[in-house]
Amino acid sequence: MKQISVFIENRQGTLTAILQLLKKGQIQLHAISIADTADYGICRMICDCPEKAVEILKSSGIAAAMAEQWG
C-alpha cells in the first residue's frame, strides 16, 4: 500500500482545492489524515491510483510525496 503526503498551507480553501484536483482526476480516496500547525499542515492519504494522484498534484505546483506503508 502506498501513502501520499501533501504539504499544504493552513488557510481557508487549500484542502478543498487539493480534493477538487483529485476528484477531477477521478482519484478515489480510501483514507485521509491531517496534522496541522498554525501555518501549515501535512495531509496523508491512501487512494486507488497513488502514482496518478502525485502526478496531478505536482503538475499543479503542490508538494507531494509517495511512500510505501505496511500493515
C-alpha positions in Angstrom: 0.0 0.0 0.0 1.3 3.5 -0.8 0.6 6.6 1.2 0.7 10.1 -0.3 1.9 13.0 1.9 1.0 16.6 0.8 2.4 19.7 2.3 -0.3 22.4 2.5 -0.7 25.9 3.8 -3.1 26.2 6.8 -5.5 28.6 5.2 -9.1 28.5 4.0 -9.8 26.6 0.8 -6.4 24.9 0.4 -7.6 21.4 1.3 -10.7 21.9 -0.9 -8.6 22.8 -3.9 -6.5 19.7 -3.5 -9.5 17.5 -3.1 -11.1 19.1 -6.2 -7.9 18.4 -8.2 -8.1 14.7 -7.2 -11.8 14.5 -8.0 -11.2 16.0 -11.4 -8.5 13.3 -12.0 -11.0 10.6 -10.9 -8.9 9.7 -7.9 -10.9 7.9 -5.2 -9.7 8.4 -1.6 -9.8 5.5 0.8 -8.4 7.2 3.9 -7.2 10.7 4.8 -5.4 12.1 7.9 -4.3 15.7 8.6 -1.8 17.0 11.1 -1.6 20.8 11.2 0.1 23.7 12.9 -0.9 27.4 12.8 0.9 27.9 9.4 0.9 24.6 7.5 -0.2 21.0 7.5 0.6 17.6 6.3 -2.3 15.7 4.6 -1.7 12.0 4.3 -4.0 9.9 2.1 -4.5 6.4 0.7 -6.1 6.3 -2.7 -6.8 4.0 -5.6 -4.1 5.4 -8.0 -1.3 7.0 -5.9 1.1 7.5 -8.8 -1.5 9.4 -10.8 -2.5 11.4 -7.8 1.1 12.5 -7.1 1.5 13.4 -10.8 -1.7 15.5 -10.7 -0.7 17.3 -7.5 2.9 18.0 -8.6 1.8 19.3 -12.0 -0.4 21.8 -10.1 2.6 23.0 -8.1 1.7 21.2 -4.9 4.4 19.5 -2.9 3.5 15.8 -2.7 5.5 12.6 -2.0 4.6 8.9 -2.0 5.9 6.2 0.4 5.2 2.5 1.0 3.1 1.8 4.1 3.0 -1.6 5.8 0.2 -3.0 8.0 
